[in-house]
Structures are given as structure tokens and as C-alpha cells.
Amino acid sequence: MAQSLNSKVDLTIKATSFAGLSTNGNVMVGNKAFEFYNERNVEDCIQIPWDTIDRVEASVLFKYFSICDFYK
């Protein structure tokens, strides 16, 4: 079972990951990490701790947004 790095979640939203093949899931933004969990297989997750991120860039177009880059 995948273990979340966050102890408190500030935002959960449906999202699509384009790392390799596109997969649908949920993004969780919390106090310790930015996390993506695949809706079909929660073991297929992306966890990025906040201490490894310096800057996040996003685009907002017609009520939808996409996260472009994480910078360290």
C-alpha cells in the first residue's frame, strides 16, 4: 500500500499525469509533499517532497490549469 508523505492535505483534485503514458488520478497538495496517485493502481504514484522544489510554474486556461515544471 502506498504511504502518503503528507500528514495534512490542503488540496485534492483530479488530474492526468503525462509521465510516460498518460494516466488519470488525483493530485494531493499537502504540508510535506506534492503527490499524484493513479486512480486504478495507488501503488503507481509520484511523490515530490517540498524540500526538493524551489519553484512551481503553472498555466491557467479557461478554468483549467496545467503544471508545467518543478524546479530545483
KEKE-3310 file (N, C-alpha, C; in steps of 0.2 Angstrom, whole numbers, plus 5000, padded with zeros to 4 digits):
npx = (5004:5003:5011:5007:5016:5012:5005:4994:4982:4980:4974:4965:4963:4957:4967:4978:4992:5007:5018:5027:5016:4999:4990:4976:4971:4973:4978:4987:4990:4999:5006:5019:5022:5020:5009:5004:4992:4988:4972:4968:4978:4985:4998:5005:5012:5017:5028:5033:5044:5042:5054:5063:5059:5060:5053:5037:5029:5014:5000:4985:4971:4955:4948:4954:4969:4987:5001:5017:5031:5043:5055:5072)
npy = (4994:5011:5024:5040:5055:5066:5074:5082:5087:5099:5102:5092:5086:5080:5074:5072:5062:5065:5058:5047:5035:5042:5044:5044:5051:5057:5072:5077:5090:5094:5097:5092:5087:5086:5076:5063:5051:5036:5032:5019:5011:5013:5011:5015:5029:5046:5055:5070:5078:5094:5100:5098:5106:5121:5130:5132:5131:5136:5135:5143:5141:5145:5141:5129:5121:5118:5111:5116:5115:5109:5115:5114)
npz = (5000:4996:5004:5010:5010:5016:5031:5033:5021:5009:4997:4985:4969:4954:4941:4927:4923:4913:4913:4904:4898:4897:4912:4923:4938:4955:4962:4976:4987:5000:5017:5017:5004:4986:4978:4967:4963:4955:4949:4946:4951:4966:4970:4960:4960:4961:4971:4977:4988:4997:5000:4990:4980:4972:4965:4957:4942:4933:4921:4917:4909:4903:4915:4918:4923:4920:4926:4923:4926:4938:4948:4954)
capx = (5000:5007:5010:5007:5021:5008:5001:4989:4981:4977:4970:4964:4960:4958:4972:4981:5000:5009:5025:5027:5009:4995:4986:4971:4972:4972:4984:4986:4995:4999:5011:5026:5024:5015:5008:5000:4991:4984:4966:4967:4983:4988:5005:5008:5012:5023:5028:5039:5044:5043:5061:5066:5056:5061:5048:5032:5025:5008:4997:4978:4967:4948:4946:4958:4976:4992:5008:5022:5038:5045:5062:5076)
capy = (5000:5017:5028:5047:5059:5072:5072:5086:5088:5106:5102:5086:5087:5075:5076:5067:5063:5063:5054:5041:5035:5046:5041:5048:5050:5063:5076:5079:5095:5094:5101:5089:5084:5086:5069:5060:5044:5033:5030:5012:5007:5018:5009:5019:5036:5051:5059:5075:5082:5101:5102:5097:5110:5128:5135:5128:5136:5133:5139:5143:5142:5143:5137:5123:5123:5113:5112:5115:5112:5109:5117:5113)
capz = (5000:4995:5010:5009:5014:5020:5037:5032:5014:5008:4991:4981:4963:4948:4936:4922:4923:4906:4913:4901:4896:4901:4917:4927:4945:4959:4964:4983:4989:5007:5021:5016:4998:4981:4976:4962:4964:4949:4951:4945:4955:4970:4970:4954:4962:4961:4977:4977:4994:4996:5001:4984:4975:4973:4961:4953:4936:4930:4916:4918:4903:4903:4921:4919:4923:4919:4930:4918:4928:4945:4948:4960)
cpx = (5004:5005:5011:5012:5018:5005:4994:4988:4977:4972:4970:4960:4961:4963:4974:4989:5002:5017:5025:5020:5005:4991:4982:4972:4970:4978:4982:4992:4994:5005:5018:5027:5018:5015:5003:4999:4986:4978:4965:4972:4987:4995:5009:5008:5018:5023:5035:5039:5045:5050:5065:5064:5057:5056:5043:5029:5019:5004:4989:4975:4960:4946:4950:4966:4981:4998:5013:5029:5039:5053:5066:5083)
cpy = (5006:5021:5035:5050:5064:5069:5077:5088:5095:5106:5095:5088:5082:5078:5070:5068:5061:5061:5048:5041:5039:5042:5046:5046:5056:5066:5078:5084:5096:5098:5098:5087:5086:5079:5068:5053:5042:5031:5023:5008:5012:5017:5013:5026:5040:5055:5064:5079:5089:5103:5101:5101:5117:5133:5130:5133:5132:5138:5138:5145:5140:5139:5131:5125:5117:5115:5110:5112:5113:5111:5116:5116)
cpz = (5000:5002:5009:5013:5018:5026:5037:5024:5013:5002:4988:4975:4958:4943:4932:4922:4916:4907:4910:4897:4900:4906:4921:4934:4949:4962:4971:4985:4997:5010:5019:5009:4993:4978:4971:4963:4958:4952:4951:4950:4959:4971:4965:4956:4961:4967:4977:4983:4993:4996:4995:4978:4977:4970:4957:4948:4934:4925:4918:4912:4903:4909:4922:4919:4922:4923:4925:4921:4936:4944:4955:4958)
residu = (MET:ALA:GLN:SER:LEU:ASN:SER:LYS:VAL:ASP:LEU:THR:ILE:LYS:ALA:THR:SER:PHE:ALA:GLY:LEU:SER:THR:ASN:GLY:ASN:VAL:MET:VAL:GLY:ASN:LYS:ALA:PHE:GLU:PHE:TYR:ASN:GLU:ARG:ASN:VAL:GLU:ASP:CYS:ILE:GLN:ILE:PRO:TRP:ASP:THR:ILE:ASP:ARG:VAL:GLU:ALA:SER:VAL:LEU:PHE:LYS:TYR:PHE:SER:ILE:CYS:ASP:PHE:TYR:LYS)
# end
